[in-house]
Amino acid sequence: GSVVRMGPCGGGGGGARDVDTRGVDRVVKVVVRHGDTVDAVSVLYDRGGRQEWTDLWGGPGGGLAEICLRPDEHLTSVEGHCGEFEGNFVVRSLTFVSNRRAYGPYGRPDGVPFALPAAGGRIVGFHARSGRHLDAIGTYVKVERQPR
């Protein structure tokens, strides 16, 4: 299948964060720092049987939530809200939806809702903008070719 870049949703602050999705088999864990807003995310990937973390995309505020996906589980959608926080337009809340359940919401569901559905594919990675908080988030979706 091919990998499609979706988003990002959110504001233009912070620096661009990205991951090379080549060879990534699946998202294993997502760590979210959150309180009154989404402070940061970090993702653990499985790439050819080796596990690797991204940096913490964002700041050290908030409490820690950890999403551990089962081996037969994959993310099908990321949704949330974008809005003003401390004078910046940032990601205020995040919910991660898998083929089994929903995780979240993390942060505060204030502002404009957004959704990044994988539309029949599965989410194999993320890109973002971040500084002190998570400014924006987007996904990489692996779309399986339909057998003829």
N, C-alpha and C positions, 0 to 999 in steps of 0.2 A: 504493500500500500504506500501512498504518499503522505507526507506530513504537511499540514496546513497551519500557518500562523494566524491566530485570531486575536483581535484587540490590538493594543491594550485599552482597557477602560480605566478612567481616572484622570488625574491632572498631569501637567507637564513638568512638575517640580522634580527634584532629585536627579540621580544619575541613572542611565540605562543599565539594566541587569539582564543577562541572557545566559542561556545554556546551549551547548551543542547537543542536539538530540540524536545525532548519528549513533547508531548502535545501542540506543537506550531501549531496553525491553519494557520497563514499567516504572511507575512511581511507587515506591515502597512506603514512604512516610512523608507527611507534611507537618511541620511544626509552625504554629501560629502564635505570635506574641500579640496580645490584644487587651484592651481596656475600654476606654471611651472611644477608641478608634482602632484600626488595625495597625499595630506598631511595626510588625515585621513578619516575613515568612522565610522558611528555609525548607529545602526539599531534598529527600534522599532518593537517589535513582539507582536502579539496577541496570548496569551497562555490561552486557556479555558476562553475567555472573559475578561481576564486582560491584560493590555498593559504593556510591560516592555522594557526598553532601555538597550542596551549593553553600556559598557564604550565607550569613544572615542578611537578607535583603530588608533593610530598615534599621530601626533603632532599638535600644535595650528596654524600652518601657513596657508596661503591661504585664499580664500574667501569661503563663505558658500553657498551650494546649497542643497535644500530639495526636495526630491521626495516623493509625497504623492500618494499612490496607492488607487484607488477606491475599494469599497468592492467586486466588481466583477472582480477585476484586480489582476493578479499575474505575477511574474517575470518568464520569460522563458529562459533568457540567460544573462550572464555577459560577456562582451568582453572588450578588451583594449590593451594596449601596456606595455611591460616591457623594461626597459633600464637603462643605467647609469644615476645617478643624484648625484652630490656632492660626487662622488667616490663610491657610493653604487649601487647595482643592485636592482631596486625597481619597483613598479607599477607606470608607467608614465601617463597613461590615463585609464579611465573607462567609459563604456557605459552600461546602464542597459536597457534591452529590456523586455517589458511586452507583454501580449496578446493584448494590445491596441496600444502601441506606444514605441518609444525609447527615453530614457533620456540620455543626454550627447552629445558628449564626455566631460568629466570633466578631467582637466589636459591637458597634451600635448601629442598628438599621435606620440611620438618618440620611436624608438626601434623596438622590436620584437612583432608582433601582437599575441594575444592569444584569445581564445574563450572558454567559459564554457557553452555550450548549455544544456538545461534540457532534450532534446531529447524526447519530448512528455509529460514529467512530469512538475512539477513546483518547483521553488526554494523556500524552506521554511526556509533557514538559511544560515549563512556564517561562515567561519573560516578564519584566517588570520595570518600574521606575521607583527608586527609593532614596531617601535621605534619612531624616529623623523618624519618618513614618513610611508606610507603604503608599506611594503616590499613585501608582497605577499597576494593574496586573493584566496579563494576557496569557493565552494558552498556545500550546502546540498540539494539534489533533492528528492522530493517525487514522486515516480513512482507509478501510479495507476495500479493495476492489470487489465488486459483486461478481461472483462466478456466473458466466453466461450459461 
